[in-house]
Amino acid sequence: MRKVQITIELPDTVDSLDQLEGIIEAKGQLIKQQLFSHEIEHLINHEKQNSDTIACPSCQKKMSSSKATSRVN
């Protein structure tokens, strides 16, 4: 489990509860989009690292994909 810390800026004063609700809703949507984008990027990088190592079919030992390619050639 990872912790994510988020800091947002809010106005010093608001005129109404409706305005406060709108501000928080807008900030929430922005946070959601940015967090999703960041996590997708993290997941893609994690998958790329995992795909760099493949298991040898005959012995099931993991090796880098570049070594496996050179052995086949």
Contacts in CASP RR format, 6 or more apart in sequence:
PFRMAT RR
TARGET T0000
AUTHOR 0000-0000-0000
METHOD contacts of the structure
MODEL  1
MRKVQITIELPDTVDSLDQLEGIIEAKGQLIKQQLFSHEIEHLINHEKQN
SDTIACPSCQKKMSSSKATSRVN
4 35 0 8 1.000
6 31 0 8 1.000
6 35 0 8 1.000
8 27 0 8 1.000
8 31 0 8 1.000
10 23 0 8 1.000
10 24 0 8 1.000
10 27 0 8 1.000
11 23 0 8 1.000
14 20 0 8 1.000
14 23 0 8 1.000
51 65 0 8 1.000
52 64 0 8 1.000
52 65 0 8 1.000
53 62 0 8 1.000
53 63 0 8 1.000
53 64 0 8 1.000
53 65 0 8 1.000
54 62 0 8 1.000
54 63 0 8 1.000
54 64 0 8 1.000
54 65 0 8 1.000
54 68 0 8 1.000
55 61 0 8 1.000
55 62 0 8 1.000
56 62 0 8 1.000
56 63 0 8 1.000
56 68 0 8 1.000
END
